[in-house]
Structure formats: C-alpha cells, structure tokens
Amino acid sequence: MSVIRFLARPMLASSFVVAGLDKLRNADDTAKQLSPVLRRASESLPFKTDEKTLARVIGGAQLGAGALLGLGKLSRFAATVLAITSALNSYVEWRSADISTKEGRSARKAQLLKNISLTGGVLLASVDTEGRPSIAWRAEHLAADAKKVTGKQIKRADKAVRKAVDNAVGA
C-alpha cells in the first residue's frame, strides 16, 4: 500500500466513523431526521421494521464501512457502502435544512458541497484497485487465455484424429 493510500483512507473514513457513531448514539434524532426516506424504505422491505431500527442499521453500516476503509480491509466494498450512505445523507440533510434565512441557505449550500465532496471521495475509493488489475479485467484476460488454450487443444485433437483416420484407412 502506498503512503498516500495509507494516510488518505483513514482521513476519508474518519468522517464516516464519527457520523456512524453519532447516528447510533442518537438513533431517535436520526430516525426523526431520516423519517421521510426511512418510512418509504420500511414500506418497501419484505419484513416489518421501524424507522429507529433502520437508522441504527445506517449508522452501523457507516461505522463498520468507515472502519474497514480506514484499515484498508475490503476497501472497495466499504467505499461503495459509504457512497450509498453518503448520497442518502446528502439528500436528507439538503431536504431538511433550514432555508428561511440567508445564513440557513448558505449553510445548506456549504453542507451540500461538503457531502458531495465526501461522496466523490468514496466513489473514487470504490474503484481504486491499488494498481492491480480489476476483477473484470482479470476475468476478461482469463477468458481470452482459456480461448487460446482451448483453440490449441482443439487443433491438436483434430490433428490426432486425422492421423488416426489416415492410419486406419491405410491399414
């Protein structure tokens, strides 16, 4: 792991870890703030759940994924989870911000830009392969190599069959 990744991942993850802890500690407030979104989510789930439980799940997901990203474990998966929760938080905070005053509108704009920046950061982290080829690239090249090997084996088998036929005809 490069020095930049070693430093940048925990720096990026720290905001999500703190936010996840806050959501877990204040599940009632989180559920109230996320209420419109969580109500729709709980209705679409195939099992019964309440908004407070979903708020805890979101907080736990942020805390766990933030810790994984910070430690460099399953970092692409963790960053993807953080991108989803960050986008959700951005929407909810933008929607619930006080815009009755000029200062409120300015704070809403600043918060939205911060959230968009964090979402962009974790999106970049979600596609970071640390200089190694991605799984898709490896699968594509594995398939191409398998095709080459199979083609060579088919040619050898064809040659062997033709030789056997020629020997059988000649005998």
C-alpha positions, 0 to 999 in steps of 0.5 A: 500500500502506498503512503498516500493510500495509507494516510488518505483512507483513514482521513476519508473514513474518519468522517464516516466513523464519527457520523456512524457513531453519532447516528447510533448514539442518537438513533431517535434524532436520526430516525426523526431526521431520516423519517421521510426516506426511512418510512418509504424504505420500511414500506418497501422491505419484505419484513416489518421494521421501524424507522429507529431500527433502520437508522441504527442499521445506517449508522452501523453500516457507516461505522463498520464501512468507515472502519474497514476503509480506514484499515484498508480491509475490503476497501472497495466494498466499504467505499461503495457502502459509504457512497450509498450512505453518503448520497442518502445523507446528502439528500436528507440533510439538503431536504431538511435544512433550514432555508428561511434565512440567508445564513440557513441557505448558505449553510445548506449550500456549504453542507451540500458541497461538503457531502458531495465532496465526501461522496466523490471521495468514496466513489473514487475509493470504490474503484481504486484497485491499488494498481492491480488489475480489476476483477473484470479485467482479470476475468476478461484476460482469463477468458481470452487465455482459456480461448487460446488454450482451448483453440490449441487443444482443439487443433491438436485433437483434430490433428490426432484424429486425422492421423488416426483416420489416415492410419486406419484407412491405410491399414 
